[in-house]
Amino acid sequence: MAQTGDSEPVPDQYRDPLYLTDARFNALAYQVRQTLATGAAMVVEVGIGPGLLSAILDRFGVETITVDMDAALAPNVVAALPDLPLADACADAVVSFETLEHLPLDRLGPCLAELARVSREHVLISVPRRMGILARLRRKLRRTWFAAKGAPRHHHPRGGVRSRKAPEHQWEIGHGADADTVIDAARRVGLALVRRFSPPYCEHHCFFVFRKDS
C-alpha cells in the first residue's frame, strides 16, 4: 500500500495549531467515510496536505496513489492539475479535498475533466465555503447549546470560521463561486452529482460526490 512520506516528517505549516483545528479533523473523518463509501480498492488523491487521508485509507486496505505539486510532501507522483501523468481510468475513485480553490476558477472545468479522466467511477472533492451571517449565528447557537450540556468546546484558535476568503484561495463557495458553479462545471465534463453537503461542526467545508456518467 502507498503511504505518503514513508515516515518523513511533514513540513512545519502542518504542525501549526492554526492548521490542526477540531474542524480540520472533523472534515478528515468525512473524507475517510465518503471515500470508503465508494467501495474503491484503488484511489488517487490529488493534493495531499500532511498525508493523513492516505495513511488512514492504507489501514483500511485501500491502495492510494498520492499526487501533489510539492515534492517536499513526498507524494508518489509530483504533478499539478490539470495535467496528471496517470493513465485513463487507473483508479476506482479520485479525490481532491481542499485543493481546487487554490487554482483560478477558470481552470475548474479542466481540473474536473482531468479528475474524471483518471477515475473509473467516482470523483470526490471538497472546497471551502464562506458562511453567511445566519449560518454563523446558527453555528454559534448550536455550540452554546452543546456547551450548556457539558460537551467539550471545539478548538478554533482564530475564534471561529474566518469571515474573509483566505489569501491563498482563488475562490470559495460563497465568494466568487457557488455550489451550482461546481456542479455545472462537473456536469459539462461527464460527472453527475450524487451528493452535496457541509458537515456539522465544519460547515465551512463543502463536499461534492460525483459519479461518472455511463
CYANA upper distance limits for C-alpha pairs under 8 A (distance plus 0.5 A):
  1 MET  CA     58 ASP  CA      6.51
  1 MET  CA     61 GLY  CA      8.12
  1 MET  CA     62 VAL  CA      7.88
  1 MET  CA     63 GLU  CA      5.51
  1 MET  CA     64 THR  CA      7.34
  2 ALA  CA     54 SER  CA      8.05
  2 ALA  CA     58 ASP  CA      7.53
  2 ALA  CA     63 GLU  CA      6.55
  2 ALA  CA     64 THR  CA      5.97
  2 ALA  CA     65 ILE  CA      6.77
  2 ALA  CA     66 THR  CA      8.26
  2 ALA  CA     76 ASN  CA      8.13
  3 GLN  CA     51 GLY  CA      8.21
  3 GLN  CA     54 SER  CA      6.48
  3 GLN  CA     55 ALA  CA      6.06
  3 GLN  CA     58 ASP  CA      7.45
  3 GLN  CA     64 THR  CA      7.80
  3 GLN  CA     66 THR  CA      8.43
  4 THR  CA     51 GLY  CA      5.91
  4 THR  CA     54 SER  CA      7.16
  4 THR  CA     55 ALA  CA      7.44
  4 THR  CA     66 THR  CA      7.32
  4 THR  CA     73 LEU  CA      7.89
  4 THR  CA     74 ALA  CA      6.52
  4 THR  CA     75 PRO  CA      6.06
  4 THR  CA     76 ASN  CA      7.57
  5 GLY  CA      9 PRO  CA      7.80
  5 GLY  CA     10 VAL  CA      8.25
  5 GLY  CA     51 GLY  CA      7.98
  5 GLY  CA     73 LEU  CA      6.98
  5 GLY  CA     74 ALA  CA      5.30
  5 GLY  CA     75 PRO  CA      7.23
  8 GLU  CA     74 ALA  CA      8.35
 10 VAL  CA     14 TYR  CA      7.20
 10 VAL  CA     15 ARG  CA      8.22
 10 VAL  CA     50 PRO  CA      6.30
 10 VAL  CA     73 LEU  CA      7.08
 11 PRO  CA     15 ARG  CA      7.87
 11 PRO  CA     50 PRO  CA      8.24
 11 PRO  CA     72 ALA  CA      8.03
 11 PRO  CA     73 LEU  CA      7.83
 12 ASP  CA     16 ASP  CA      7.29
 13 GLN  CA     19 TYR  CA      7.90
 14 TYR  CA     19 TYR  CA      6.56
 14 TYR  CA     20 LEU  CA      7.63
 14 TYR  CA     49 GLY  CA      8.09
 14 TYR  CA     50 PRO  CA      6.72
 15 ARG  CA     19 TYR  CA      7.56
 15 ARG  CA     20 LEU  CA      7.38
 16 ASP  CA     20 LEU  CA      6.86
 17 PRO  CA     21 THR  CA      6.98
 17 PRO  CA    157 PRO  CA      7.74
 18 LEU  CA    156 HIS  CA      8.24
 18 LEU  CA    157 PRO  CA      6.41
 18 LEU  CA    158 ARG  CA      7.81
 19 TYR  CA     24 ARG  CA      7.84
 20 LEU  CA     24 ARG  CA      6.72
 20 LEU  CA     25 PHE  CA      7.86
 21 THR  CA     25 PHE  CA      7.23
 21 THR  CA    155 HIS  CA      6.33
 21 THR  CA    156 HIS  CA      6.44
 21 THR  CA    157 PRO  CA      7.95
 22 ASP  CA     26 ASN  CA      6.61
 22 ASP  CA    154 HIS  CA      6.43
 22 ASP  CA    155 HIS  CA      6.03
 22 ASP  CA    156 HIS  CA      7.58
 23 ALA  CA     27 ALA  CA      6.58
 23 ALA  CA    154 HIS  CA      8.33
 23 ALA  CA    155 HIS  CA      8.40
 23 ALA  CA    156 HIS  CA      8.30
 23 ALA  CA    201 TYR  CA      6.69
 23 ALA  CA    202 CYS  CA      5.57
 24 ARG  CA     28 LEU  CA      6.80
 24 ARG  CA    202 CYS  CA      8.01
 25 PHE  CA     29 ALA  CA      6.81
 26 ASN  CA     30 TYR  CA      7.23
 26 ASN  CA    201 TYR  CA      7.82
 26 ASN  CA    202 CYS  CA      7.21
 27 ALA  CA     31 GLN  CA      6.78
 27 ALA  CA    199 PRO  CA      7.98
 27 ALA  CA    202 CYS  CA      6.84
 27 ALA  CA    205 HIS  CA      7.75
 28 LEU  CA     32 VAL  CA      6.74
 28 LEU  CA     53 LEU  CA      7.51
 29 ALA  CA     33 ARG  CA      6.68
 30 TYR  CA     34 GLN  CA      6.36
 30 TYR  CA    199 PRO  CA      8.24
 31 GLN  CA     35 THR  CA      6.56
 31 GLN  CA     53 LEU  CA      7.92
 31 GLN  CA     97 PHE  CA      8.18
 32 VAL  CA     36 LEU  CA      6.60
 32 VAL  CA     53 LEU  CA      7.13
 32 VAL  CA     56 ILE  CA      8.00
 32 VAL  CA     57 LEU  CA      7.55
 33 ARG  CA     37 ALA  CA      6.50
 34 GLN  CA     38 THR  CA      7.26
 35 THR  CA     39 GLY  CA      8.01
 35 THR  CA     40 ALA  CA      7.85
 35 THR  CA     93 ALA  CA      8.30
 35 THR  CA     95 VAL  CA      8.20
 35 THR  CA    124 LEU  CA      8.04
 36 LEU  CA     40 ALA  CA      7.16
 36 LEU  CA     57 LEU  CA      8.42
 38 THR  CA     93 ALA  CA      7.94
 38 THR  CA    122 HIS  CA      7.65
 40 ALA  CA     62 VAL  CA      7.63
 40 ALA  CA     91 ALA  CA      8.49
 40 ALA  CA     92 ASP  CA      5.65
 40 ALA  CA     93 ALA  CA      6.54
 41 ALA  CA     61 GLY  CA      7.98
 41 ALA  CA     62 VAL  CA      5.50
 41 ALA  CA     63 GLU  CA      6.68
 41 ALA  CA     92 ASP  CA      7.13
 42 MET  CA     62 VAL  CA      6.42
 42 MET  CA     63 GLU  CA      5.37
 42 MET  CA     64 THR  CA      6.36
 42 MET  CA     65 ILE  CA      8.32
 42 MET  CA     91 ALA  CA      5.62
 42 MET  CA     92 ASP  CA      5.93
 42 MET  CA     93 ALA  CA      7.34
 43 VAL  CA     62 VAL  CA      7.63
 43 VAL  CA     63 GLU  CA      6.75
 43 VAL  CA     64 THR  CA      5.26
 43 VAL  CA     65 ILE  CA      6.80
 43 VAL  CA     91 ALA  CA      5.83
 43 VAL  CA     92 ASP  CA      6.48
 43 VAL  CA     93 ALA  CA      5.50
 43 VAL  CA     94 VAL  CA      6.10
 43 VAL  CA     95 VAL  CA      7.81
 44 VAL  CA     64 THR  CA      6.09
 44 VAL  CA     65 ILE  CA      5.23
 44 VAL  CA     66 THR  CA      6.44
 44 VAL  CA     67 VAL  CA      7.83
 44 VAL  CA     91 ALA  CA      6.69
 44 VAL  CA     93 ALA  CA      7.03
 44 VAL  CA     94 VAL  CA      5.21
 44 VAL  CA     95 VAL  CA      6.77
 45 GLU  CA     54 SER  CA      8.10
 45 GLU  CA     64 THR  CA      7.34
 45 GLU  CA     65 ILE  CA      6.71
 45 GLU  CA     66 THR  CA      5.42
 45 GLU  CA     67 VAL  CA      6.51
 45 GLU  CA     94 VAL  CA      6.43
 45 GLU  CA     95 VAL  CA      5.42
 45 GLU  CA     96 SER  CA      6.32
 46 VAL  CA     66 THR  CA      6.71
 46 VAL  CA     67 VAL  CA      5.24
 46 VAL  CA     68 ASP  CA      6.46
 46 VAL  CA     94 VAL  CA      8.04
 46 VAL  CA     95 VAL  CA      6.77
 46 VAL  CA     96 SER  CA      5.38
 46 VAL  CA     97 PHE  CA      8.19
 46 VAL  CA     99 THR  CA      8.25
 47 GLY  CA     66 THR  CA      8.16
 47 GLY  CA     67 VAL  CA      6.61
 47 GLY  CA     68 ASP  CA      5.47
 47 GLY  CA     69 MET  CA      8.19
 47 GLY  CA     96 SER  CA      6.50
 47 GLY  CA     97 PHE  CA      7.47
 47 GLY  CA     98 GLU  CA      8.25
 47 GLY  CA     99 THR  CA      6.27
 48 ILE  CA     52 LEU  CA      8.39
 48 ILE  CA     53 LEU  CA      8.14
 48 ILE  CA     54 SER  CA      8.47
 48 ILE  CA     66 THR  CA      7.19
 48 ILE  CA     67 VAL  CA      7.41
 48 ILE  CA     68 ASP  CA      6.79
 48 ILE  CA     73 LEU  CA      8.30
 48 ILE  CA     75 PRO  CA      8.13
 49 GLY  CA     73 LEU  CA      7.85
 50 PRO  CA     73 LEU  CA      7.63
 51 GLY  CA     55 ALA  CA      6.91
 51 GLY  CA     73 LEU  CA      8.31
 52 LEU  CA     56 ILE  CA      6.74
 53 LEU  CA     57 LEU  CA      6.63
 54 SER  CA     58 ASP  CA      6.51
 54 SER  CA     64 THR  CA      6.52
 54 SER  CA     66 THR  CA      7.88
 55 ALA  CA     59 ARG  CA      7.13
 56 ILE  CA     60 PHE  CA      7.16
 57 LEU  CA     61 GLY  CA      6.95
 57 LEU  CA     62 VAL  CA      5.71
 57 LEU  CA     63 GLU  CA      7.74
 57 LEU  CA     64 THR  CA      7.83
 58 ASP  CA     62 VAL  CA      5.65
 58 ASP  CA     63 GLU  CA      6.51
 58 ASP  CA     64 THR  CA      7.58
 65 ILE  CA     75 PRO  CA      8.49
 65 ILE  CA     76 ASN  CA      6.57
 65 ILE  CA     77 VAL  CA      8.06
 66 THR  CA     75 PRO  CA      5.63
 66 THR  CA     76 ASN  CA      5.61
 66 THR  CA     77 VAL  CA      6.77
 67 VAL  CA     75 PRO  CA      5.92
 67 VAL  CA     76 ASN  CA      6.57
 67 VAL  CA     77 VAL  CA      5.27
 67 VAL  CA     78 VAL  CA      6.30
 67 VAL  CA     79 ALA  CA      6.76
 67 VAL  CA     80 ALA  CA      8.20
 68 ASP  CA     73 LEU  CA      8.06
 68 ASP  CA     75 PRO  CA      6.42
 68 ASP  CA     77 VAL  CA      7.13
 68 ASP  CA     78 VAL  CA      5.74
 68 ASP  CA     79 ALA  CA      6.06
 68 ASP  CA     80 ALA  CA      6.72
 69 MET  CA     78 VAL  CA      5.62
 69 MET  CA     79 ALA  CA      5.19
 69 MET  CA     80 ALA  CA      5.46
 70 ASP  CA     74 ALA  CA      8.15
 70 ASP  CA     75 PRO  CA      8.37
 70 ASP  CA     78 VAL  CA      7.22
 71 ALA  CA     75 PRO  CA      7.10
 71 ALA  CA     78 VAL  CA      6.46
 79 ALA  CA     83 ASP  CA      7.64
 79 ALA  CA     84 LEU  CA      6.48
 79 ALA  CA     85 PRO  CA      7.77
 80 ALA  CA     84 LEU  CA      6.93
 81 LEU  CA    111 CYS  CA      6.28
 81 LEU  CA    114 GLU  CA      8.01
 82 PRO  CA    107 ARG  CA      8.22
 82 PRO  CA    110 PRO  CA      6.46
 82 PRO  CA    111 CYS  CA      5.07
 82 PRO  CA    114 GLU  CA      6.40
 83 ASP  CA    114 GLU  CA      7.50
 84 LEU  CA    114 GLU  CA      7.76
 86 LEU  CA     90 CYS  CA      7.63
 86 LEU  CA    118 VAL  CA      7.20
 87 ALA  CA    118 VAL  CA      6.83
 88 ASP  CA    117 ARG  CA      5.92
 88 ASP  CA    118 VAL  CA      5.22
 88 ASP  CA    119 SER  CA      7.64
 89 ALA  CA    117 ARG  CA      6.56
 89 ALA  CA    118 VAL  CA      4.96
 89 ALA  CA    119 SER  CA      5.03
 89 ALA  CA    120 ARG  CA      4.97
 90 CYS  CA    118 VAL  CA      6.17
 90 CYS  CA    119 SER  CA      6.75
 90 CYS  CA    120 ARG  CA      7.34
 91 ALA  CA    118 VAL  CA      6.99
 91 ALA  CA    119 SER  CA      5.64
 91 ALA  CA    120 ARG  CA      6.42
 92 ASP  CA    119 SER  CA      6.19
 92 ASP  CA    120 ARG  CA      5.43
 92 ASP  CA    121 GLU  CA      6.17
 92 ASP  CA    122 HIS  CA      7.19
 93 ALA  CA    119 SER  CA      5.72
 93 ALA  CA    120 ARG  CA      7.00
 93 ALA  CA    121 GLU  CA      6.43
 93 ALA  CA    122 HIS  CA      5.09
 93 ALA  CA    123 VAL  CA      6.20
 93 ALA  CA    124 LEU  CA      8.08
 94 VAL  CA    115 LEU  CA      6.76
 94 VAL  CA    116 ALA  CA      8.15
 94 VAL  CA    118 VAL  CA      7.58
 94 VAL  CA    119 SER  CA      6.03
 94 VAL  CA    122 HIS  CA      6.89
 94 VAL  CA    123 VAL  CA      5.40
 94 VAL  CA    124 LEU  CA      6.85
 95 VAL  CA    115 LEU  CA      8.46
 95 VAL  CA    123 VAL  CA      6.24
 95 VAL  CA    124 LEU  CA      5.12
 95 VAL  CA    125 ILE  CA      6.19
 96 SER  CA    100 LEU  CA      7.92
 96 SER  CA    124 LEU  CA      6.87
 96 SER  CA    125 ILE  CA      5.31
 96 SER  CA    126 SER  CA      7.37
 97 PHE  CA    124 LEU  CA      8.04
 97 PHE  CA    125 ILE  CA      5.43
 97 PHE  CA    126 SER  CA      5.13
 97 PHE  CA    127 VAL  CA      7.14
 98 GLU  CA    125 ILE  CA      7.86
 98 GLU  CA    126 SER  CA      5.87
 98 GLU  CA    127 VAL  CA      5.32
 98 GLU  CA    128 PRO  CA      7.15
 99 THR  CA    103 LEU  CA      8.32
 99 THR  CA    126 SER  CA      8.25
 99 THR  CA    127 VAL  CA      7.48
100 LEU  CA    108 LEU  CA      7.55
100 LEU  CA    111 CYS  CA      8.33
100 LEU  CA    127 VAL  CA      7.31
101 GLU  CA    105 LEU  CA      7.98
101 GLU  CA    127 VAL  CA      6.74
101 GLU  CA    128 PRO  CA      7.91
101 GLU  CA    169 HIS  CA      5.91
101 GLU  CA    170 GLN  CA      6.12
101 GLU  CA    171 TRP  CA      5.92
101 GLU  CA    172 GLU  CA      6.71
102 HIS  CA    168 GLU  CA      6.92
102 HIS  CA    169 HIS  CA      5.30
102 HIS  CA    170 GLN  CA      5.92
102 HIS  CA    171 TRP  CA      7.98
103 LEU  CA    107 ARG  CA      7.20
103 LEU  CA    108 LEU  CA      8.05
103 LEU  CA    169 HIS  CA      8.01
103 LEU  CA    170 GLN  CA      6.45
104 PRO  CA    108 LEU  CA      7.70
104 PRO  CA    170 GLN  CA      5.99
104 PRO  CA    171 TRP  CA      7.85
105 LEU  CA    170 GLN  CA      7.43
105 LEU  CA    171 TRP  CA      7.18
107 ARG  CA    111 CYS  CA      6.60
108 LEU  CA    112 LEU  CA      6.62
108 LEU  CA    182 VAL  CA      8.24
108 LEU  CA    185 ALA  CA      7.59
109 GLY  CA    113 ALA  CA      6.60
109 GLY  CA    185 ALA  CA      5.81
109 GLY  CA    186 ALA  CA      7.38
109 GLY  CA    188 ARG  CA      8.34
109 GLY  CA    189 VAL  CA      7.76
110 PRO  CA    114 GLU  CA      6.71
111 CYS  CA    115 LEU  CA      6.82
112 LEU  CA    116 ALA  CA      6.58
112 LEU  CA    185 ALA  CA      8.05
112 LEU  CA    186 ALA  CA      6.72
112 LEU  CA    189 VAL  CA      7.56
113 ALA  CA    117 ARG  CA      6.62
113 ALA  CA    186 ALA  CA      8.08
113 ALA  CA    189 VAL  CA      5.84
113 ALA  CA    190 GLY  CA      8.42
114 GLU  CA    118 VAL  CA      6.92
115 LEU  CA    119 SER  CA      6.86
115 LEU  CA    123 VAL  CA      7.23
116 ALA  CA    120 ARG  CA      8.22
116 ALA  CA    122 HIS  CA      8.29
116 ALA  CA    123 VAL  CA      6.98
116 ALA  CA    189 VAL  CA      8.00
116 ALA  CA    190 GLY  CA      8.11
116 ALA  CA    191 LEU  CA      7.66
116 ALA  CA    212 LYS  CA      7.43
119 SER  CA    123 VAL  CA      7.29
120 ARG  CA    212 LYS  CA      7.94
121 GLU  CA    211 ARG  CA      6.13
121 GLU  CA    212 LYS  CA      5.80
122 HIS  CA    209 VAL  CA      7.81
122 HIS  CA    210 PHE  CA      6.17
122 HIS  CA    211 ARG  CA      5.03
122 HIS  CA    212 LYS  CA      6.66
123 VAL  CA    191 LEU  CA      8.39
123 VAL  CA    209 VAL  CA      6.73
123 VAL  CA    210 PHE  CA      5.59
123 VAL  CA    211 ARG  CA      6.75
123 VAL  CA    212 LYS  CA      8.13
124 LEU  CA    207 PHE  CA      8.00
124 LEU  CA    208 PHE  CA      6.34
124 LEU  CA    209 VAL  CA      5.18
124 LEU  CA    210 PHE  CA      6.58
125 ILE  CA    207 PHE  CA      6.43
125 ILE  CA    208 PHE  CA      5.89
125 ILE  CA    209 VAL  CA      7.21
126 SER  CA    205 HIS  CA      6.87
126 SER  CA    206 CYS  CA      5.81
126 SER  CA    207 PHE  CA      4.75
126 SER  CA    208 PHE  CA      6.52
127 VAL  CA    172 GLU  CA      7.16
127 VAL  CA    173 ILE  CA      7.65
127 VAL  CA    205 HIS  CA      6.32
127 VAL  CA    206 CYS  CA      5.92
127 VAL  CA    207 PHE  CA      7.27
128 PRO  CA    172 GLU  CA      5.84
128 PRO  CA    173 ILE  CA      6.70
128 PRO  CA    204 HIS  CA      6.02
128 PRO  CA    205 HIS  CA      5.19
128 PRO  CA    206 CYS  CA      6.50
129 ARG  CA    172 GLU  CA      6.08
129 ARG  CA    173 ILE  CA      4.94
129 ARG  CA    174 GLY  CA      6.62
129 ARG  CA    175 HIS  CA      8.44
129 ARG  CA    203 GLU  CA      7.79
129 ARG  CA    204 HIS  CA      4.95
129 ARG  CA    205 HIS  CA      5.93
129 ARG  CA    206 CYS  CA      6.31
130 ARG  CA    163 SER  CA      7.44
130 ARG  CA    164 ARG  CA      7.93
130 ARG  CA    165 LYS  CA      7.69
130 ARG  CA    172 GLU  CA      6.96
130 ARG  CA    173 ILE  CA      6.40
130 ARG  CA    174 GLY  CA      5.62
130 ARG  CA    175 HIS  CA      6.96
130 ARG  CA    204 HIS  CA      6.59
131 MET  CA    135 ALA  CA      6.37
131 MET  CA    136 ARG  CA      6.77
131 MET  CA    161 VAL  CA      8.48
131 MET  CA    163 SER  CA      7.85
131 MET  CA    174 GLY  CA      7.72
131 MET  CA    203 GLU  CA      8.08
131 MET  CA    204 HIS  CA      6.84
132 GLY  CA    136 ARG  CA      6.76
133 ILE  CA    137 LEU  CA      6.64
134 LEU  CA    138 ARG  CA      6.67
135 ALA  CA    139 ARG  CA      6.66
136 ARG  CA    140 LYS  CA      6.66
137 LEU  CA    141 LEU  CA      6.68
138 ARG  CA    142 ARG  CA      6.59
139 ARG  CA    143 ARG  CA      6.76
139 ARG  CA    201 TYR  CA      8.16
140 LYS  CA    144 THR  CA      6.68
141 LEU  CA    145 TRP  CA      6.69
142 ARG  CA    146 PHE  CA      6.79
143 ARG  CA    147 ALA  CA      6.49
143 ARG  CA    153 ARG  CA      8.35
144 THR  CA    148 ALA  CA      6.72
145 TRP  CA    149 LYS  CA      7.03
146 PHE  CA    150 GLY  CA      6.98
146 PHE  CA    151 ALA  CA      5.86
147 ALA  CA    151 ALA  CA      5.63
147 ALA  CA    152 PRO  CA      7.27
147 ALA  CA    153 ARG  CA      7.19
156 HIS  CA    160 GLY  CA      5.83
156 HIS  CA    161 VAL  CA      8.31
158 ARG  CA    162 ARG  CA      8.15
161 VAL  CA    204 HIS  CA      7.64
162 ARG  CA    166 ALA  CA      8.31
165 LYS  CA    169 HIS  CA      7.17
165 LYS  CA    171 TRP  CA      7.85
165 LYS  CA    172 GLU  CA      7.48
165 LYS  CA    175 HIS  CA      7.56
171 TRP  CA    175 HIS  CA      6.40
171 TRP  CA    176 GLY  CA      5.86
171 TRP  CA    177 ALA  CA      7.11
172 GLU  CA    176 GLY  CA      6.77
172 GLU  CA    177 ALA  CA      6.62
172 GLU  CA    178 ASP  CA      8.12
173 ILE  CA    177 ALA  CA      5.63
173 ILE  CA    178 ASP  CA      5.11
173 ILE  CA    179 ALA  CA      6.73
173 ILE  CA    206 CYS  CA      8.12
174 GLY  CA    178 ASP  CA      5.85
177 ALA  CA    181 THR  CA      6.41
177 ALA  CA    182 VAL  CA      8.35
178 ASP  CA    182 VAL  CA      7.53
179 ALA  CA    183 ILE  CA      6.77
180 ASP  CA    184 ASP  CA      6.25
181 THR  CA    185 ALA  CA      6.69
182 VAL  CA    186 ALA  CA      6.64
183 ILE  CA    187 ARG  CA      6.63
183 ILE  CA    193 LEU  CA      7.35
184 ASP  CA    188 ARG  CA      6.81
185 ALA  CA    189 VAL  CA      7.35
186 ALA  CA    190 GLY  CA      7.02
186 ALA  CA    191 LEU  CA      5.56
186 ALA  CA    192 ALA  CA      7.57
187 ARG  CA    191 LEU  CA      5.39
187 ARG  CA    192 ALA  CA      6.28
187 ARG  CA    193 LEU  CA      8.28
190 GLY  CA    212 LYS  CA      6.41
190 GLY  CA    213 ASP  CA      5.97
191 LEU  CA    210 PHE  CA      6.19
191 LEU  CA    211 ARG  CA      6.04
191 LEU  CA    212 LYS  CA      5.14
191 LEU  CA    213 ASP  CA      6.31
192 ALA  CA    210 PHE  CA      5.82
192 ALA  CA    211 ARG  CA      5.77
192 ALA  CA    212 LYS  CA      6.63
192 ALA  CA    213 ASP  CA      6.67
193 LEU  CA    208 PHE  CA      7.73
193 LEU  CA    209 VAL  CA      6.63
193 LEU  CA    210 PHE  CA      5.06
193 LEU  CA    211 ARG  CA      7.02
194 VAL  CA    208 PHE  CA      8.20
194 VAL  CA    209 VAL  CA      5.90
194 VAL  CA    210 PHE  CA      5.77
194 VAL  CA    211 ARG  CA      7.03
195 ARG  CA    207 PHE  CA      8.46
195 ARG  CA    208 PHE  CA      6.42
195 ARG  CA    209 VAL  CA      5.62
195 ARG  CA    210 PHE  CA      7.67
196 ARG  CA    206 CYS  CA      7.70
196 ARG  CA    207 PHE  CA      6.03
196 ARG  CA    208 PHE  CA      5.10
196 ARG  CA    209 VAL  CA      6.87
197 PHE  CA    206 CYS  CA      6.39
197 PHE  CA    207 PHE  CA      5.88
197 PHE  CA    208 PHE  CA      7.40
198 SER  CA    202 CYS  CA      7.49
198 SER  CA    203 GLU  CA      5.41
198 SER  CA    204 HIS  CA      7.52
198 SER  CA    205 HIS  CA      6.22
198 SER  CA    206 CYS  CA      5.23
198 SER  CA    207 PHE  CA      6.59
199 PRO  CA    203 GLU  CA      5.90
199 PRO  CA    205 HIS  CA      7.75
199 PRO  CA    206 CYS  CA      8.27
